[in-house]
Amino acid sequence: MNNIFKNEKLWCAVAGAAGVIIGKKVLCSQKTRQLAVTGLAKGMKLTHDAKTAFQNMKDEAEDLCYEAKEQAGLAEESAE
């Protein structure tokens, strides 16, 4: 009987079964669902904010480039 309690494979199987049971209860809980939905919403907002910031930087860079070309063109016209 003592050999059963010393068997590592048995304890691994018991721990695995307990992990599955506890994991299922955790994954099916309402709190886990709320956390997952909240995390997904925050991730989507972060993505949207990053895209907006990138588009703003791109627009500003295009404006700066246009202004620089315009100033260079004006400088060339005044030299003539």
Residue pairs with C-beta under 8 A, 6 or more apart in sequence:
4 10
26 32
